[in-house]
């Protein structure tokens, strides 16, 4: 084995380990970003890319108090994640991996840079909702890309990995699950950044209805609930956005239920696929409970942020299911 081959293997091992660390680091970053929004402190640091005139890592830790702690901390974590992605891109490029994987890794680097720029724009443009939503969507997209890269780097011997041919029957339901979850996270981001999180302030009812009619009686009921709870009044479009998010949760639950049913019908030997689907069912139950708690606690910042974090974990788990059930020749 030549020195070039040894170096290539070393770079691959480093990339594989770093990619796994990066997956968990992104979850920390998503949680930190959720805390910024949940505490409504996005403008506690009014300048960017500096922090009150300081270079980011030279800002005094003693001054990281209140909202500055959340906002500046989020920026620091984002910078570290971006640097790790740069190192990952270099390691993958120097290894003997397929060219498509090298391109995908540089794509991920581009996405995280773009996400950072949109994060800066949220500050410079004073938190416009559409910029904040794009920033949130890019975070989830970047997370998905890194999971796919990490999975691809971890396959040691693709030729020896064989699944039952019946597993291919799970491909379409698995795609349904991931697509519905991704759309649901987009709707959730829109809801959070249009201040629609408490547009319907009761749960499991909606404005006092099991099946909302969106008539004037329901609107008056919601306005009365807002007045009694001392909440800010909302517009009709905010009510629609909020209910769409609830409806999305129902659709996600149906898609996960359909995937689970298909798995049971196949009667396969217990495997990693069973573990992943069981995990996503449990995570879904937790997510619904967290969503309910967000309303019952009037958007407690910690509960709301965990709700966002758990949504990202569910998306990641759904991607892992796809990667396990899809045809192996598609990932070679």
N, C-alpha and C positions, 0 to 999 in steps of 0.2 A: 504494500500500500504506500503510495507516494505521500510526501509531506502535504501536497495540495489536497489530497483526499482526507487526510487526518484533520487539517484545518477546516475543511468543509463540514465534516461530521461534528467537530467541536462547535462550529457556528450554529449548526442545526440543533444541537442539544441545548445551547444557550437560548436559542429562539423558542424552543419548545417550553422550557421552564419559564422564560420571561412572558410568553403569551398567556400562560395560566395565571401568573401573578397579575398580569394586566387585566384579565377578566374580572378578578375580584376588586382590583383597584378602580375599575370603571363603576362597579356597584357602589363603592364608597363615594365616588364622584357624583353619581346620580342622587344618592342620599343627601350629600352635602348641598347639591343644587336644590333639591326639594325643600331642605330646611330654610334656604334663603327665601324661597317663595312662600313657604308656610308661615314664616315670621315676617313677611312683607318688608324685607330689608335690602332689596335689590339695589337701592340707591344710597345705602349707608356709606359706600365709598364712591364719591361722585366723579372720579376721574378714572381713565383707562388709557393705556396699559399700566400707568403708574398708580400708586396708592397714596393719596394725599401728597403727591410729589415725589414719593420714595420709589426707588426700584423695588419690585415686588418683594424680594427676599431680604431687603434691607429695612423693611418697615418694622419698627419696634414691636416686639411681642407684647410688651406692657400696654400698648395702645390698642390691642385687639380685644375690645370690650363691646358688649351689646351687639348691635347689628354688624359692626365691623368684623367681629369674630367670625360670623357666618359667611359674610360676603368675601372678605379677604382670605379666609380659610378655604373657601370654594375655589378661588382663583389659584391658590398655591397648589391644591390637589390637582386641579386641571393642568397646571403647568408640568407637574411631575408626570401625569398620565401622558401628556403630549411628548415629553422627553423619552419616556419608556417606549412609546410607539415609534419614535424616530430610531431608537436603538434596535427595536424589533425589526424594522424595515431593513436596516443595514445588515443585521445578522441573517435574515432570510435571503437577502440579495447575495451574500457571500457564501451561502450554503449551496448544496446541490439539489435543492428543491425545484419543482416544475416552474416554468416561466409564468404560468397563470397564477400560481401562489405568490410569486414575487410581485407581480402586478397588483394582485389583490391587497397585499400588505401595504404597498405604496398608496393604493386607493384609500385604505383605512387611515393612513397618515394624512392624506389630503382632507378626508372627512373631519378628523379631529382638529386640524388647523382651521377649517371652515367653521366648525362649531365654536372654536375659540373666538374667531372674528365676530360671529353672531352674538356671542356672549358680551363682547366689548360693545357692539352696537346697541344692545339692550340698555347699557348704561349711558352711552353718548346720546341716544335718542330718547332717553327717559322712559324706558320700559314699554315700548309699543307692543301690543298683544301679539301681532303677527310675527314680529321678530322673536319674541319669547317662545312662541309655539314652534317656529322653525328650529330654534336652539334646542328645544326639548326633543323634537323629532330626530334631529341629527344625533343626539346623545343615544337614543335607542338604536338607531341605525348603526352607529359606530360600535355599540355593544354587540350587535348581531354579527357584524363583520369580524370582530376579534374572536368571538366564539367559534365561528367557522374556520378562521385561520388556526386557532389553537387546536381544534379537532383534527384538521388536516395535517398539522405538524406532528400529532400524536400517533398517527397510524404508522406503526412500524413495519408491518408486513401485510399489505393490502391483499395480496394473493391468497393468504391463508385465512382471511376473514370471509366466512361464508354464512349466509342467513338462509333460513327456510324460504323457499320460493313464495310461500303464502304471505310472508311479511310484506311483499309488494302491494298486497291488498290494503295495507295501512297507509300507503303513500298519500293518496288523495285526502282521506280524513285528516292526516297529519298536516298537510298543507292548509286545509280549511282552518285548523286550529291556529296555526301561526299567523295566517292572514287576518283572521278575525281579532286576534289579540293585538296585532300591530295597529290595526284600524282603531281598536278600542283605546289604545294608548294615545293615539293622535287625538281622538275625541276628548280623552281625559286631559290632555295638555291644553286643548282649546277651552275646556271648561274651567281649568284652573286660572288661565291667563285672561279670561273674560269675566272673572269674578262671578262665575255661575255655580260655584261649589255648593252654595246653600240656596240656590234659586228655588228648589223644592225642599223645604225645611223639615219635612216629615218622612219617616221610613218605618215599615215597608210600604205604607200608603204614599200616594202622590197627591198632595194638596187635599188630602182627606178622601181620596178615591182609590179603590183597588185598580180600576182601569180608568185612567184620567181621560176626561172628555175635552179638556182645553177650552171649555166654555167660560162665560163671564162669571158664573158661580164658582168655578174652580179658581179662577184668577183672583176673585175677591177673597176666597178662603185662604189662598197663599199670602195675599197682602195682609190679611188679618193676622196670620201666623208670624209674619215678619214684624208687624207692629208690636204684637204681644211680647216677642222675644228681643225687641230692640235691635233688629237687624235692618240693614240697608235695603230699601226697596229695589226690586229688579225689574228689568224689562221683559217683555214676552219672549224675545229671542233667547234670553238667558234661561228661561224655563224650558224652552225647546232643547237647547244644548244640554242642559242637565238631564232631561228625560232621555235624550238620545244616548247619553252615557249609561244610564240604567238599562235601557233596551239593549245596548251593546253588551253589557255584562250578561244579560239573559242569552244572547246569541252565542257568546263565548262559551257559556255553560252548556248550551245545546251541542256545540261543536266538540267540546271535550267529552261530553256524554256519548256522542256518536262514535268518536274514536275509541272510547273505552268499550263500548258495545261490540265494535268490530274486532277488537283484540280478544274479548271473551269468546266470540263466535269462532275464531280461528283455533282456539284450544291449543296454543303453542306451549312449548316447554318454558318454564319461568326463566326470564332473562332480564337484561338491562332495560329492554323496552318496557317490560312490565313495571319495573322500578320507576322509570321515568314517568310513565302515565299515571301510576299511583301517586307519585310526587306532585304532578301537576294538578291532580284532583284535590289533594290536600291543600296545595297552595291556592287553588281557586276558592275553596271554602274559607280559608283565612282571608283572602282578598275581599270576599263579599262581607265578611264580618268587619274588616277594617273600613270598608266603604260605609257600612251602617254606623260604625263608631265615629267616623268623620262627621256625620250629620248629628248624631246624638250628643257629641261633645262640642258641637258648633265649631268644627274645624280645629280641633286641638293640633298644634303644629307638629308634635312628635308623631301622633297617630296618622295624620295626613301624609307626612314624609315617609313613614313606613309603608303606607298604602302605595305610594309611588314606587318605592324600592321593590316591594313585593311584585308589583306589576312587571317590572323589568326582569325579575327572576323568573316569572312565569313565561315571559317571552323567550328568555334564554333556554328554559327547559323545553319549550315547544320546538325550538330550533334543533336541540339535541335529539329529539324524537325523529325529526325529519332526517337528520344525518344518519341515524341508526337504521332507518327503514328504507332509505332510498337505494337504488341500484348502485353497487360498488363501482361499476365502470364509469359512473358519472363523476366520481371524485378522484379518479386516478389522473 
